[in-house]
């Protein structure tokens, strides 16, 4: 058996502070002997014009990741960087903002839903927004905002998506013979599949139909965990900041396949129940 976890929206409302739900999630991952962890975006408070304070925020997250003996990969959300300088530090300390991780027939692809924003933001315009839940009481959001409106994925991200679907270019080890059909796990912050006319629905979703594909999003705007199937593609929206704080653990069994469960902080684990949606109009 081999397993992974997806933890959505792990940030707290404080700079340089790791929230208790995030710590509990990682402790449960260790208890369940999870092999690899993915963080699904909005991993730090961010939204500050001070690069010095931004670095301290990222460094706190890095310190926690380094304290556990599990590989952790981080998908960026709109809180995680909003200037090229911040993105460069994010990638230097954590990992590339989009990347592929493969183990035999198991293919993970991390995508960056905010990457295109840097093409329209000059890094010199911010709006100060009052935010009551935040301890410091404000955000400095970029102008234009880097959330709340759809941005197409870059051609470079789409090219990596195509390579991931094609497979190949790997050298499996003897213990990686899973006797399973290929699995494709896409991890990104925002559920762009819900946005009519978005680039995802035109270029990406059609190529996942008919494949063993699962898309994990870590967006906090869902009030409850969301598990749906559209055109045979599984979409999971999960956040430890939702009304039902939980995260996802996936377990691969070499002959039986993949089993997904919803994990809550009281130690309860239950199989996911997916709701089937109507086919998506990819031409919208």
C-alpha positions as CSV (number, residue, x, y, z in Angstrom):
1,X,0.0,0.0,0.0
2,X,1.1,3.5,-0.8
3,X,-0.6,6.7,0.2
4,X,-0.8,10.5,-0.3
5,X,-2.7,13.4,1.4
6,X,-4.1,16.7,0.1
7,X,-4.5,19.4,2.7
8,X,-6.4,22.5,1.4
9,X,-6.1,26.1,2.6
10,X,-3.7,25.4,5.5
11,X,-2.9,29.1,6.3
12,X,-3.8,30.8,9.6
13,X,-5.0,34.4,10.0
14,X,-1.6,35.5,11.4
15,X,1.8,36.1,9.8
16,X,4.5,33.6,10.8
17,X,2.0,31.5,12.7
18,X,1.1,27.9,11.9
19,X,-2.6,27.2,12.7
20,X,-3.6,24.4,14.9
21,X,-5.7,22.7,12.2
22,X,-2.7,22.5,9.9
23,X,-0.5,21.0,12.7
24,X,-3.2,18.5,13.5
25,X,-3.5,17.5,9.8
26,X,0.2,16.8,9.6
27,X,0.1,14.8,12.8
28,X,-2.7,12.7,11.4
29,X,-0.6,12.2,8.2
30,X,2.3,10.9,10.3
31,X,-0.1,8.7,12.3
32,X,-1.5,7.2,9.1
33,X,2.0,6.8,7.7
34,X,1.3,8.9,4.6
35,X,4.0,8.7,2.0
36,X,3.7,12.2,0.4
37,X,1.7,15.3,1.3
38,X,0.4,18.0,-1.0
39,X,-0.7,21.5,0.3
40,X,-3.5,22.9,-1.8
41,X,-2.8,26.6,-1.9
42,X,-3.2,29.6,0.4
43,X,-0.5,28.2,2.6
44,X,0.6,31.5,4.3
45,X,-1.2,34.8,5.1
46,X,0.8,36.8,2.6
47,X,-0.7,39.9,1.0
48,X,2.0,42.3,2.3
49,X,4.2,44.8,0.5
50,X,7.2,44.1,2.7
51,X,9.4,41.4,1.2
52,X,11.2,41.1,4.6
53,X,7.9,40.1,6.3
54,X,7.0,37.9,3.3
55,X,10.2,35.9,3.7
56,X,9.6,35.4,7.4
57,X,6.1,34.1,6.6
58,X,7.4,31.6,4.1
59,X,10.3,30.6,6.4
60,X,7.9,29.6,9.1
61,X,6.1,27.3,6.8
62,X,9.4,25.8,5.6
63,X,10.4,25.2,9.2
64,X,7.3,23.1,9.9
65,X,7.7,21.2,6.6
66,X,11.3,20.4,7.5
67,X,10.3,19.2,11.0
68,X,8.4,16.1,9.6
69,X,9.8,13.1,7.9
70,X,7.4,13.2,4.9
71,X,8.0,14.8,1.5
72,X,5.7,17.9,1.2
73,X,4.9,19.7,-2.0
74,X,3.2,23.0,-2.0
75,X,0.7,24.4,-4.6
76,X,0.5,28.2,-4.6
77,X,-2.7,30.1,-4.0
78,X,-3.5,33.9,-4.3
79,X,-2.1,34.5,-0.7
80,X,1.2,32.8,-1.4
81,X,2.8,35.3,-3.8
82,X,1.7,38.4,-5.8
83,X,5.0,39.7,-7.2
84,X,7.7,38.1,-9.2
85,X,10.2,38.6,-6.4
86,X,7.9,36.8,-4.0
87,X,7.4,34.0,-6.5
88,X,11.1,33.5,-6.9
89,X,11.5,33.2,-3.1
90,X,8.6,30.8,-2.9
91,X,10.1,28.5,-5.5
92,X,13.6,28.7,-4.0
93,X,12.4,27.7,-0.5
94,X,9.6,25.3,-1.4
95,X,9.2,23.9,-4.9
96,X,8.4,25.0,-8.4
97,X,5.0,26.6,-8.7
98,X,4.0,23.9,-11.2
99,X,5.6,20.5,-11.5
100,X,5.2,16.8,-12.2
101,X,5.8,14.0,-9.7
102,X,5.5,10.4,-11.0
103,X,5.8,7.0,-9.4
104,X,5.3,4.2,-12.0
105,X,1.6,4.5,-13.0
106,X,0.9,7.2,-10.4
107,X,1.2,10.7,-11.9
108,X,0.8,13.9,-9.9
109,X,0.7,17.3,-11.6
110,X,0.9,20.5,-9.5
111,X,-0.6,23.5,-11.3
112,X,-0.4,27.2,-10.5
113,X,-3.8,29.0,-10.9
114,X,-2.4,32.5,-10.3
115,X,0.7,32.4,-12.5
116,X,-0.9,34.4,-15.3
117,X,-1.7,37.3,-12.9
118,X,2.0,38.4,-12.9
119,X,1.6,39.3,-16.6
120,X,-0.9,42.0,-15.7
121,X,0.4,43.2,-12.4
122,X,3.4,45.6,-12.2
123,X,4.2,45.1,-8.5
124,X,3.7,48.8,-7.7
125,X,0.0,49.0,-7.1
126,X,-1.8,47.7,-4.0
127,X,-5.1,48.2,-2.3
128,X,-5.4,48.1,1.5
129,X,-8.4,46.0,2.5
130,X,-9.8,45.6,6.0
131,X,-10.2,42.0,7.0
132,X,-11.6,41.4,10.4
133,X,-10.6,37.7,10.9
134,X,-6.9,38.6,10.3
135,X,-5.0,39.6,13.4
136,X,-3.3,42.5,11.7
137,X,-6.7,43.6,10.4
138,X,-5.7,44.2,6.8
139,X,-4.5,42.8,3.5
140,X,-2.4,44.6,0.8
141,X,-3.9,43.1,-2.3
142,X,-2.4,43.7,-5.7
143,X,-4.2,45.9,-8.3
144,X,-5.7,44.2,-10.2
145,X,-6.6,41.5,-7.7
146,X,-5.1,38.1,-8.2
147,X,-8.2,36.2,-7.2
148,X,-11.9,36.2,-8.1
149,X,-11.4,36.3,-11.8
150,X,-10.3,33.6,-14.3
151,X,-6.8,33.6,-15.7
152,X,-5.8,31.1,-18.5
153,X,-3.0,28.7,-17.7
154,X,0.3,29.4,-19.5
155,X,1.3,27.4,-22.5
156,X,4.2,26.0,-20.4
157,X,1.8,24.6,-17.8
158,X,-0.3,23.0,-20.6
159,X,2.8,21.5,-22.1
160,X,3.7,19.9,-18.8
161,X,0.1,18.6,-18.6
162,X,0.5,16.9,-22.0
163,X,3.8,15.3,-20.9
164,X,2.1,14.0,-17.8
165,X,-0.7,12.4,-19.7
166,X,1.7,10.8,-22.2
167,X,3.8,9.3,-19.4
168,X,7.2,7.8,-20.3
169,X,10.6,9.3,-19.5
170,X,10.8,7.4,-16.2
171,X,12.6,4.4,-14.9
172,X,10.3,2.4,-12.5
173,X,11.9,0.6,-9.6
174,X,11.1,-3.1,-8.9
175,X,8.8,-2.2,-6.0
176,X,6.8,0.1,-8.2
177,X,4.8,-2.5,-10.1
178,X,1.3,-1.5,-9.1
179,X,-0.7,-3.7,-11.6
180,X,-3.0,-0.7,-11.9
181,X,-4.2,1.5,-14.8
182,X,-2.5,4.9,-14.9
183,X,-3.7,7.4,-12.3
184,X,-3.6,11.1,-12.8
185,X,-3.9,13.4,-9.8
186,X,-4.0,17.2,-10.5
187,X,-3.5,19.5,-7.5
188,X,-4.3,23.2,-7.7
189,X,-5.7,25.9,-5.5
190,X,-8.8,27.3,-7.2
191,X,-11.7,25.1,-8.6
192,X,-11.5,26.7,-12.0
193,X,-13.5,23.9,-13.4
194,X,-16.6,25.7,-11.9
195,X,-15.9,28.9,-14.0
196,X,-17.8,29.0,-17.2
197,X,-15.6,29.6,-20.2
198,X,-12.4,29.1,-18.2
199,X,-9.3,27.8,-20.0
200,X,-9.5,24.6,-17.8
201,X,-12.8,23.5,-19.3
202,X,-11.6,24.2,-22.9
203,X,-8.1,22.8,-22.9
204,X,-7.6,20.5,-19.9
205,X,-10.9,18.8,-18.9
206,X,-11.6,17.2,-22.3
207,X,-8.2,15.3,-22.2
208,X,-9.0,13.8,-18.7
209,X,-12.3,12.2,-19.9
210,X,-11.9,8.5,-20.1
211,X,-8.8,8.5,-17.9
212,X,-8.4,7.6,-14.3
213,X,-8.3,11.3,-13.3
214,X,-8.8,13.1,-10.1
215,X,-8.6,16.9,-9.6
216,X,-7.9,18.2,-6.1
217,X,-8.5,21.8,-5.2
218,X,-7.7,23.5,-1.9
219,X,-10.1,26.5,-2.0
220,X,-11.6,27.7,1.4
221,X,-14.6,29.3,-0.3
222,X,-16.4,26.0,-0.1
223,X,-18.6,25.8,3.0
224,X,-18.3,22.0,3.1
225,X,-16.0,19.5,1.3
226,X,-17.1,18.9,-2.3
227,X,-16.8,15.7,-4.2
228,X,-18.3,15.5,-7.7
229,X,-17.9,13.6,-10.9
230,X,-18.2,15.3,-14.3
231,X,-17.7,13.4,-17.5
232,X,-16.1,10.6,-15.5
233,X,-13.5,13.0,-14.0
234,X,-13.4,13.2,-10.2
235,X,-13.3,16.7,-8.7
236,X,-12.5,17.2,-5.0
237,X,-12.6,20.6,-3.3
238,X,-11.2,20.3,0.2
239,X,-10.1,22.8,2.9
240,X,-9.3,22.5,6.6
241,X,-10.9,25.9,7.0
242,X,-14.3,24.8,5.8
243,X,-17.4,24.3,8.0
244,X,-16.4,20.6,8.1
245,X,-12.6,20.9,8.6
246,X,-11.1,17.9,6.9
247,X,-8.5,16.8,4.4
248,X,-8.0,13.9,1.9
249,X,-6.0,10.7,2.1
250,X,-5.7,8.5,-0.9
251,X,-4.5,4.9,-0.6
252,X,-3.2,2.9,-3.5
253,X,-3.4,-0.9,-3.2
254,X,-1.4,-2.8,-5.8
255,X,-4.3,-4.8,-7.2
256,X,-7.4,-3.2,-5.8
257,X,-6.7,0.4,-6.9
258,X,-7.3,3.7,-5.2
259,X,-9.4,4.4,-2.2
260,X,-10.1,8.0,-1.1
261,X,-11.2,9.0,2.4
262,X,-12.2,12.2,4.2
263,X,-10.2,12.6,7.4
264,X,-11.4,14.8,10.2
265,X,-9.5,16.1,13.3
266,X,-11.3,13.8,15.7
267,X,-9.7,10.8,14.0
268,X,-12.7,9.8,11.9
269,X,-12.2,8.5,8.4
270,X,-15.0,7.9,5.9
271,X,-15.0,6.9,2.2
272,X,-15.8,9.7,-0.2
273,X,-19.2,9.8,-1.7
274,X,-19.2,11.5,-5.1
275,X,-22.1,13.4,-6.6
276,X,-22.5,12.9,-10.4
277,X,-22.9,16.2,-12.4
278,X,-24.2,16.8,-15.9
279,X,-21.6,16.9,-18.7
280,X,-19.8,20.2,-19.0
281,X,-20.0,22.3,-22.0
282,X,-16.4,22.7,-22.9
283,X,-17.1,25.2,-25.6
284,X,-18.6,27.8,-23.2
